[in-house]
Amino acid sequence: SPKSGEFFRSSLNLASSDNLTHYVAALTSEAPNPHVNTFSGKLTLPPVEEGGSCIDIPLGAENILLRGAVLRNTEWAIGLS
């Protein structure tokens, strides 16, 4: 589990034909350290249904790109900074 680190919160308003939905996700990550081959964090998404529980997605070293990395042959990517 992530150690004491940074907590980022971002929101985006998504408009649909019926209503306006407010979407909030949280990223929890370990504090910066010199170990470039390891990473521990999680992405927390809001409940899919009203009254449901949040969805935690674990993140590891395979989910990050280091500064200066080049991404090729990839249809899409989600980036946070």
N, CA, C and O atoms as a GROMACS GRO file, in nm:
protein
  324
    1SER      N    1   0.084  -0.119   0.000
    1SER     CA    2   0.000   0.000   0.000
    1SER      C    3   0.088   0.123   0.000
    1SER      O    4   0.198   0.120   0.055
    2PRO      N    5   0.041   0.233  -0.061
    2PRO     CA    6   0.123   0.353  -0.070
    2PRO      C    7   0.157   0.410   0.067
    2PRO      O    8   0.074   0.410   0.159
    3LYS      N    9   0.279   0.457   0.079
    3LYS     CA   10   0.321   0.522   0.202
    3LYS      C   11   0.276   0.667   0.198
    3LYS      O   12   0.213   0.711   0.102
    4SER      N   13   0.307   0.739   0.300
    4SER     CA   14   0.273   0.880   0.306
    4SER      C   15   0.322   0.948   0.180
    4SER      O   16   0.442   0.945   0.150
    5GLY      N   17   0.234   1.008   0.107
    5GLY     CA   18   0.272   1.070  -0.020
    5GLY      C   19   0.179   1.181  -0.056
    5GLY      O   20   0.126   1.251   0.032
    6GLU      N   21   0.158   1.199  -0.183
    6GLU     CA   22   0.076   1.308  -0.230
    6GLU      C   23  -0.061   1.259  -0.271
    6GLU      O   24  -0.077   1.145  -0.316
    7PHE      N   25  -0.159   1.343  -0.255
    7PHE     CA   26  -0.296   1.311  -0.293
    7PHE      C   27  -0.341   1.414  -0.394
    7PHE      O   28  -0.338   1.534  -0.367
    8PHE      N   29  -0.383   1.368  -0.509
    8PHE     CA   30  -0.426   1.458  -0.616
    8PHE      C   31  -0.575   1.438  -0.639
    8PHE      O   32  -0.622   1.324  -0.641
    9ARG      N   33  -0.648   1.544  -0.656
    9ARG     CA   34  -0.790   1.534  -0.685
    9ARG      C   35  -0.819   1.620  -0.807
    9ARG      O   36  -0.777   1.735  -0.815
   10SER      N   37  -0.891   1.563  -0.901
   10SER     CA   38  -0.925   1.632  -1.024
   10SER      C   39  -1.070   1.608  -1.054
   10SER      O   40  -1.123   1.501  -1.025
   11SER      N   41  -1.136   1.705  -1.113
   11SER     CA   42  -1.276   1.684  -1.149
   11SER      C   43  -1.300   1.733  -1.290
   11SER      O   44  -1.229   1.820  -1.342
   12LEU      N   45  -1.402   1.675  -1.353
   12LEU     CA   46  -1.437   1.706  -1.490
   12LEU      C   47  -1.588   1.697  -1.501
   12LEU      O   48  -1.647   1.597  -1.460
   13ASN      N   49  -1.652   1.800  -1.556
   13ASN     CA   50  -1.795   1.794  -1.578
   13ASN      C   51  -1.823   1.729  -1.711
   13ASN      O   52  -1.771   1.772  -1.814
   14LEU      N   53  -1.904   1.625  -1.709
   14LEU     CA   54  -1.939   1.553  -1.830
   14LEU      C   55  -2.087   1.577  -1.858
   14LEU      O   56  -2.172   1.546  -1.774
   15ALA      N   57  -2.120   1.632  -1.974
   15ALA     CA   58  -2.259   1.658  -2.007
   15ALA      C   59  -2.315   1.544  -2.090
   15ALA      O   60  -2.254   1.501  -2.188
   16SER      N   61  -2.431   1.496  -2.052
   16SER     CA   62  -2.501   1.396  -2.131
   16SER      C   63  -2.633   1.458  -2.177
   16SER      O   64  -2.665   1.570  -2.139
   17SER      N   65  -2.708   1.385  -2.258
   17SER     CA   66  -2.833   1.439  -2.308
   17SER      C   67  -2.936   1.455  -2.196
   17SER      O   68  -3.024   1.540  -2.206
   18ASP      N   69  -2.925   1.375  -2.089
   18ASP     CA   70  -3.023   1.379  -1.980
   18ASP      C   71  -2.986   1.476  -1.869
   18ASP      O   72  -3.069   1.554  -1.822
   19ASN      N   73  -2.859   1.472  -1.828
   19ASN     CA   74  -2.821   1.551  -1.711
   19ASN      C   75  -2.673   1.588  -1.716
   19ASN      O   76  -2.602   1.555  -1.811
   20LEU      N   77  -2.629   1.656  -1.613
   20LEU     CA   78  -2.489   1.695  -1.599
   20LEU      C   79  -2.431   1.611  -1.486
   20LEU      O   80  -2.480   1.617  -1.373
   21THR      N   81  -2.329   1.535  -1.514
   21THR     CA   82  -2.269   1.447  -1.415
   21THR      C   83  -2.136   1.507  -1.370
   21THR      O   84  -2.058   1.554  -1.452
   22HIS      N   85  -2.111   1.506  -1.238
   22HIS     CA   86  -1.984   1.554  -1.183
   22HIS      C   87  -1.899   1.433  -1.150
   22HIS      O   88  -1.938   1.350  -1.068
   23TYR      N   89  -1.784   1.421  -1.213
   23TYR     CA   90  -1.697   1.306  -1.200
   23TYR      C   91  -1.572   1.347  -1.124
   23TYR      O   92  -1.506   1.444  -1.161
   24VAL      N   93  -1.537   1.274  -1.018
   24VAL     CA   94  -1.418   1.303  -0.938
   24VAL      C   95  -1.340   1.175  -0.920
   24VAL      O   96  -1.396   1.072  -0.883
   25ALA      N   97  -1.211   1.180  -0.945
   25ALA     CA   98  -1.122   1.066  -0.923
   25ALA      C   99  -1.007   1.112  -0.836
   25ALA      O  100  -0.970   1.230  -0.838
   26ALA      N  101  -0.951   1.021  -0.760
   26ALA     CA  102  -0.838   1.054  -0.673
   26ALA      C  103  -0.721   0.961  -0.704
   26ALA      O  104  -0.740   0.841  -0.722
   27LEU      N  105  -0.602   1.017  -0.709
   27LEU     CA  106  -0.480   0.939  -0.730
   27LEU      C  107  -0.396   0.949  -0.604
   27LEU      O  108  -0.362   1.059  -0.560
   28THR      N  109  -0.363   0.835  -0.545
   28THR     CA  110  -0.278   0.830  -0.427
   28THR      C  111  -0.148   0.762  -0.468
   28THR      O  112  -0.150   0.653  -0.526
   29SER      N  113  -0.035   0.825  -0.438
   29SER     CA  114   0.093   0.766  -0.478
   29SER      C  115   0.194   0.777  -0.365
   29SER      O  116   0.180   0.857  -0.272
   30GLU      N  117   0.297   0.695  -0.377
   30GLU     CA  118   0.404   0.701  -0.278
   30GLU      C  119   0.484   0.830  -0.297
   30GLU      O  120   0.479   0.892  -0.403
   31ALA      N  121   0.555   0.867  -0.195
   31ALA     CA  122   0.638   0.987  -0.202
   31ALA      C  123   0.752   0.964  -0.303
   31ALA      O  124   0.795   0.851  -0.322
   32PRO      N  125   0.801   1.071  -0.367
   32PRO     CA  126   0.914   1.055  -0.460
   32PRO      C  127   1.032   0.988  -0.392
   32PRO      O  128   1.062   1.014  -0.275
   33ASN      N  129   1.099   0.899  -0.466
   33ASN     CA  130   1.215   0.828  -0.412
   33ASN      C  131   1.308   0.790  -0.528
   33ASN      O  132   1.268   0.802  -0.644
   34PRO      N  133   1.429   0.745  -0.499
   34PRO     CA  134   1.526   0.714  -0.605
   34PRO      C  135   1.506   0.579  -0.672
   34PRO      O  136   1.581   0.545  -0.763
   35HIS      N  137   1.406   0.500  -0.632
   35HIS     CA  138   1.385   0.366  -0.688
   35HIS      C  139   1.298   0.376  -0.813
   35HIS      O  140   1.176   0.382  -0.804
   36VAL      N  141   1.362   0.377  -0.930
   36VAL     CA  142   1.290   0.396  -1.057
   36VAL      C  143   1.220   0.270  -1.106
   36VAL      O  144   1.134   0.279  -1.194
   37ASN      N  145   1.253   0.154  -1.053
   37ASN     CA  146   1.192   0.030  -1.099
   37ASN      C  147   1.072  -0.014  -1.016
   37ASN      O  148   1.012  -0.117  -1.045
   38THR      N  149   1.037   0.062  -0.914
   38THR     CA  150   0.922   0.027  -0.831
   38THR      C  151   0.830   0.149  -0.819
   38THR      O  152   0.876   0.263  -0.826
   39PHE      N  153   0.704   0.124  -0.800
   39PHE     CA  154   0.605   0.229  -0.778
   39PHE      C  155   0.484   0.166  -0.712
   39PHE      O  156   0.447   0.053  -0.744
   40SER      N  157   0.423   0.238  -0.621
   40SER     CA  158   0.303   0.189  -0.555
   40SER      C  159   0.203   0.304  -0.544
   40SER      O  160   0.236   0.411  -0.494
   41GLY      N  161   0.082   0.279  -0.590
   41GLY     CA  162  -0.022   0.381  -0.583
   41GLY      C  163  -0.157   0.321  -0.614
   41GLY      O  164  -0.169   0.201  -0.638
   42LYS      N  165  -0.259   0.405  -0.614
   42LYS     CA  166  -0.392   0.359  -0.652
   42LYS      C  167  -0.472   0.474  -0.709
   42LYS      O  168  -0.454   0.590  -0.672
   43LEU      N  169  -0.562   0.439  -0.799
   43LEU     CA  170  -0.656   0.533  -0.859
   43LEU      C  171  -0.792   0.497  -0.802
   43LEU      O  172  -0.837   0.384  -0.815
   44THR      N  173  -0.859   0.593  -0.738
   44THR     CA  174  -0.989   0.569  -0.679
   44THR      C  175  -1.095   0.639  -0.763
   44THR      O  176  -1.092   0.761  -0.781
   45LEU      N  177  -1.189   0.558  -0.814
   45LEU     CA  178  -1.298   0.610  -0.897
   45LEU      C  179  -1.425   0.613  -0.814
   45LEU      O  180  -1.441   0.534  -0.722
   46PRO      N  181  -1.516   0.704  -0.847
   46PRO     CA  182  -1.641   0.714  -0.772
   46PRO      C  183  -1.730   0.592  -0.798
   46PRO      O  184  -1.707   0.518  -0.894
   47PRO      N  185  -1.830   0.570  -0.714
   47PRO     CA  186  -1.921   0.455  -0.733
   47PRO      C  187  -1.992   0.462  -0.868
   47PRO      O  188  -2.025   0.570  -0.916
   48VAL      N  189  -2.014   0.346  -0.928
   48VAL     CA  190  -2.085   0.339  -1.055
   48VAL      C  191  -2.234   0.364  -1.033
   48VAL      O  192  -2.300   0.430  -1.114
   49GLU      N  193  -2.286   0.312  -0.922
   49GLU     CA  194  -2.428   0.328  -0.889
   49GLU      C  195  -2.443   0.413  -0.765
   49GLU      O  196  -2.353   0.418  -0.681
   50GLU      N  197  -2.555   0.481  -0.754
   50GLU     CA  198  -2.586   0.562  -0.636
   50GLU      C  199  -2.582   0.473  -0.513
   50GLU      O  200  -2.647   0.369  -0.510
   51GLY      N  201  -2.508   0.513  -0.411
   51GLY     CA  202  -2.497   0.435  -0.288
   51GLY      C  203  -2.396   0.322  -0.294
   51GLY      O  204  -2.376   0.252  -0.196
   52GLY      N  205  -2.332   0.304  -0.408
   52GLY     CA  206  -2.232   0.198  -0.423
   52GLY      C  207  -2.099   0.238  -0.360
   52GLY      O  208  -2.086   0.349  -0.307
   53SER      N  209  -2.003   0.149  -0.364
   53SER     CA  210  -1.872   0.179  -0.307
   53SER      C  211  -1.775   0.225  -0.417
   53SER      O  212  -1.793   0.195  -0.535
   54CYS      N  213  -1.674   0.298  -0.375
   54CYS     CA  214  -1.572   0.347  -0.468
   54CYS      C  215  -1.493   0.229  -0.524
   54CYS      O  216  -1.486   0.123  -0.462
   55ILE      N  217  -1.433   0.249  -0.639
   55ILE     CA  218  -1.354   0.146  -0.704
   55ILE      C  219  -1.207   0.185  -0.696
   55ILE      O  220  -1.168   0.290  -0.745
   56ASP      N  221  -1.126   0.101  -0.632
   56ASP     CA  222  -0.982   0.125  -0.621
   56ASP      C  223  -0.909   0.041  -0.725
   56ASP      O  224  -0.928  -0.081  -0.733
   57ILE      N  225  -0.826   0.106  -0.805
   57ILE     CA  226  -0.746   0.039  -0.907
   57ILE      C  227  -0.600   0.050  -0.865
   57ILE      O  228  -0.545   0.161  -0.860
   58PRO      N  229  -0.535  -0.063  -0.834
   58PRO     CA  230  -0.394  -0.056  -0.793
   58PRO      C  231  -0.305  -0.017  -0.911
   58PRO      O  232  -0.329  -0.055  -1.025
   59LEU      N  233  -0.202   0.060  -0.880
   59LEU     CA  234  -0.105   0.103  -0.981
   59LEU      C  235   0.033   0.057  -0.940
   59LEU      O  236   0.070   0.065  -0.822
   60GLY      N  237   0.110   0.010  -1.038
   60GLY     CA  238   0.246  -0.034  -1.012
   60GLY      C  239   0.341   0.025  -1.114
   60GLY      O  240   0.304   0.114  -1.190
   61ALA      N  241   0.462  -0.024  -1.115
   61ALA     CA  242   0.566   0.029  -1.204
   61ALA      C  243   0.528   0.014  -1.352
   61ALA      O  244   0.572   0.093  -1.435
   62GLU      N  245   0.445  -0.086  -1.385
   62GLU     CA  246   0.405  -0.105  -1.525
   62GLU      C  247   0.301  -0.002  -1.570
   62GLU      O  248   0.266   0.002  -1.688
   63ASN      N  249   0.252   0.080  -1.479
   63ASN     CA  250   0.151   0.179  -1.512
   63ASN      C  251   0.204   0.321  -1.525
   63ASN      O  252   0.126   0.414  -1.545
   64ILE      N  253   0.335   0.340  -1.515
   64ILE     CA  254   0.390   0.475  -1.524
   64ILE      C  255   0.495   0.486  -1.634
   64ILE      O  256   0.556   0.387  -1.674
   65LEU      N  257   0.513   0.607  -1.682
   65LEU     CA  258   0.621   0.638  -1.775
   65LEU      C  259   0.712   0.740  -1.707
   65LEU      O  260   0.664   0.839  -1.650
   66LEU      N  261   0.840   0.716  -1.713
   66LEU     CA  262   0.935   0.810  -1.653
   66LEU      C  263   0.958   0.927  -1.747
   66LEU      O  264   0.939   0.916  -1.868
   67ARG      N  265   0.998   1.038  -1.690
   67ARG     CA  266   1.027   1.157  -1.770
   67ARG      C  267   1.126   1.123  -1.880
   67ARG      O  268   1.227   1.056  -1.855
   68GLY      N  269   1.098   1.169  -2.002
   68GLY     CA  270   1.185   1.145  -2.115
   68GLY      C  271   1.152   1.018  -2.193
   68GLY      O  272   1.210   0.993  -2.298
   69ALA      N  273   1.058   0.937  -2.141
   69ALA     CA  274   1.020   0.814  -2.211
   69ALA      C  275   0.944   0.849  -2.339
   69ALA      O  276   0.878   0.953  -2.346
   70VAL      N  277   0.954   0.763  -2.438
   70VAL     CA  278   0.883   0.781  -2.565
   70VAL      C  279   0.779   0.671  -2.578
   70VAL      O  280   0.811   0.553  -2.564
   71LEU      N  281   0.657   0.708  -2.604
   71LEU     CA  282   0.547   0.614  -2.619
   71LEU      C  283   0.519   0.594  -2.766
   71LEU      O  284   0.493   0.692  -2.837
   72ARG      N  285   0.524   0.470  -2.815
   72ARG     CA  286   0.504   0.441  -2.957
   72ARG      C  287   0.404   0.328  -2.974
   72ARG      O  288   0.380   0.248  -2.883
   73ASN      N  289   0.344   0.322  -3.094
   73ASN     CA  290   0.250   0.216  -3.130
   73ASN      C  291   0.141   0.198  -3.025
   73ASN      O  292   0.107   0.085  -2.989
   74THR      N  293   0.087   0.309  -2.977
   74THR     CA  294  -0.017   0.308  -2.875
   74THR      C  295  -0.134   0.391  -2.924
   74THR      O  296  -0.116   0.506  -2.965
   75GLU      N  297  -0.254   0.333  -2.920
   75GLU     CA  298  -0.371   0.405  -2.969
   75GLU      C  299  -0.413   0.519  -2.878
   75GLU      O  300  -0.455   0.623  -2.927
   76TRP      N  301  -0.401   0.502  -2.746
   76TRP     CA  302  -0.442   0.608  -2.654
   76TRP      C  303  -0.370   0.590  -2.521
   76TRP      O  304  -0.320   0.482  -2.490
   77ALA      N  305  -0.366   0.697  -2.445
   77ALA     CA  306  -0.307   0.696  -2.312
   77ALA      C  307  -0.373   0.805  -2.229
   77ALA      O  308  -0.421   0.904  -2.283
   78ILE      N  309  -0.376   0.786  -2.099
   78ILE     CA  310  -0.426   0.887  -2.006
   78ILE      C  311  -0.307   0.939  -1.930
   78ILE      O  312  -0.229   0.860  -1.876
   79GLY      N  313  -0.291   1.069  -1.925
   79GLY     CA  314  -0.175   1.126  -1.857
   79GLY      C  315  -0.213   1.219  -1.744
   79GLY      O  316  -0.312   1.292  -1.753
   80LEU      N  317  -0.135   1.216  -1.638
   80LEU     CA  318  -0.149   1.306  -1.524
   80LEU      C  319  -0.013   1.367  -1.499
   80LEU      O  320   0.090   1.303  -1.519
   81SER      N  321  -0.013   1.490  -1.456
   81SER     CA  322   0.117   1.550  -1.421
   81SER      C  323   0.104   1.630  -1.294
   81SER      O  324   0.202   1.688  -1.248
   0.00000   0.00000   0.00000
